[in-house]
């Protein structure tokens, strides 16, 4: 089934217009599926993204500015997300020893454990959703990168 059938639209003003609609529609479809997956663990997609960034930094701390730079959704409020993760004991905040005005954010052991559990769920989810060959996935990645640059 193609995008035209999915959204009940026969004609598009151009193939590029169709691409834009298709990317937006597919992004929404993936995001909704992700939200369901993360909901089971009490996380939002943005919280999961922050935890993964912090795991990648581990054992080094991250600043909120670094989180903002690396987040997938640039409109997310990183400080608020860190607040919520801290309440769940998934991250820790510490005053930066080099700059007393800055705050370091570190993933907690509990956060690392949760991500380890989520990795299994994500692998299963990806296997279930993936109907692209390795070559097709590589081509799609190249085309999406080209679209953005």
C-alpha positions as CSV (number, residue, x, y, z in Angstrom):
1,X,0.0,0.0,0.0
2,X,1.3,3.5,-0.9
3,X,1.0,6.9,0.8
4,X,-1.9,7.8,-1.6
5,X,-3.9,4.9,-0.5
6,X,-3.0,5.3,3.2
7,X,-4.3,8.9,3.3
8,X,-6.9,8.6,0.5
9,X,-5.3,11.1,-1.8
10,X,-5.0,10.3,-5.5
11,X,-2.9,13.2,-6.7
12,X,0.0,15.2,-5.4
13,X,1.3,18.5,-6.9
14,X,4.7,16.8,-7.5
15,X,6.7,13.7,-6.6
16,X,8.6,15.9,-4.1
17,X,5.3,17.0,-2.5
18,X,4.4,13.3,-2.2
19,X,7.8,12.6,-0.6
20,X,7.2,15.4,2.0
21,X,3.8,14.0,2.9
22,X,5.1,10.5,3.0
23,X,8.0,11.4,5.3
24,X,5.7,13.3,7.7
25,X,3.2,10.5,7.7
26,X,5.8,7.8,8.2
27,X,7.5,9.8,11.0
28,X,4.1,10.1,12.8
29,X,3.5,6.3,12.3
30,X,6.9,5.4,13.8
31,X,6.5,7.9,16.6
32,X,3.1,6.5,17.6
33,X,4.5,3.0,17.6
34,X,7.5,4.2,19.7
35,X,5.2,5.9,22.2
36,X,3.4,2.7,22.8
37,X,6.6,0.8,23.3
38,X,8.0,3.4,25.8
39,X,4.7,3.8,27.6
40,X,5.1,0.3,29.0
41,X,8.3,1.4,30.8
42,X,6.8,4.7,31.9
43,X,8.9,6.8,29.5
44,X,8.2,9.3,26.8
45,X,10.2,9.2,23.5
46,X,12.1,12.4,24.6
47,X,13.0,10.8,28.0
48,X,14.2,7.7,26.2
49,X,16.3,9.8,23.9
50,X,17.9,11.7,26.8
51,X,18.7,8.4,28.6
52,X,20.3,7.1,25.4
53,X,22.4,10.2,25.1
54,X,23.5,10.0,28.7
55,X,24.4,6.3,28.3
56,X,26.5,7.2,25.3
57,X,28.3,9.8,27.5
58,X,28.6,7.4,30.4
59,X,30.7,7.6,32.7
60,X,31.3,11.2,31.6
61,X,28.6,13.7,32.6
62,X,26.6,15.8,30.1
63,X,25.3,19.3,30.4
64,X,21.8,20.2,29.5
65,X,23.2,22.2,26.5
66,X,24.8,19.0,25.2
67,X,21.5,17.2,25.6
68,X,19.7,19.9,23.7
69,X,22.3,19.7,20.9
70,X,22.0,16.0,20.5
71,X,18.2,15.4,21.1
72,X,16.2,14.2,18.1
73,X,13.3,16.5,18.9
74,X,14.8,20.0,19.1
75,X,11.6,21.5,20.5
76,X,11.7,19.3,23.6
77,X,12.4,21.0,26.9
78,X,15.6,19.2,28.1
79,X,15.6,20.7,31.6
80,X,12.1,19.6,32.2
81,X,12.8,16.1,30.9
82,X,15.9,15.9,33.2
83,X,13.6,16.9,36.1
84,X,11.2,14.1,35.4
85,X,14.0,11.6,34.9
86,X,15.6,12.7,38.2
87,X,12.2,12.1,40.0
88,X,12.2,8.6,38.6
89,X,15.8,8.1,39.9
90,X,17.0,7.4,36.3
91,X,19.5,10.4,36.3
92,X,21.5,12.4,38.8
93,X,22.4,16.0,38.8
94,X,25.7,17.2,40.2
95,X,27.3,20.6,40.3
96,X,30.0,20.9,37.7
97,X,33.4,21.1,39.4
98,X,34.8,23.4,36.7
99,X,31.9,25.8,36.5
100,X,29.7,26.3,39.6
101,X,26.9,27.7,37.5
102,X,26.7,24.6,35.3
103,X,25.1,21.3,36.3
104,X,26.3,17.9,35.2
105,X,23.7,15.2,34.4
106,X,24.6,11.6,34.7
107,X,22.6,8.5,34.0
108,X,22.1,6.4,37.2
109,X,22.5,2.7,37.6
110,X,18.8,2.4,37.6
111,X,18.7,4.3,34.3
112,X,21.3,2.0,32.8
113,X,19.4,-1.0,33.9
114,X,16.1,0.3,32.4
115,X,17.9,1.0,29.1
116,X,19.3,-2.5,29.1
117,X,15.7,-3.9,29.4
118,X,14.5,-1.4,26.7
119,X,17.3,-2.6,24.3
120,X,15.6,-6.0,24.2
121,X,12.2,-4.4,23.5
122,X,13.7,-2.1,20.9
123,X,15.4,-5.0,19.1
124,X,12.2,-6.9,19.0
125,X,10.3,-3.8,17.8
126,X,12.8,-3.1,15.1
127,X,12.7,-6.7,13.9
128,X,8.9,-6.6,13.8
129,X,8.8,-3.2,11.8
130,X,11.8,-3.9,9.5
131,X,10.8,-5.0,6.1
132,X,13.7,-3.4,4.3
133,X,16.8,-5.2,3.1
134,X,20.2,-3.9,4.4
135,X,20.8,-2.3,1.0
136,X,17.4,-0.6,0.9
137,X,17.9,0.7,4.5
138,X,21.3,2.1,3.4
139,X,19.8,3.8,0.3
140,X,16.9,5.2,2.4
141,X,19.4,6.6,4.9
142,X,21.4,8.2,2.1
143,X,18.3,9.8,0.6
144,X,17.0,11.1,3.9
145,X,20.4,12.6,4.7
146,X,20.5,14.2,1.2
147,X,17.0,15.6,1.8
148,X,18.1,17.4,5.0
149,X,21.3,18.8,3.6
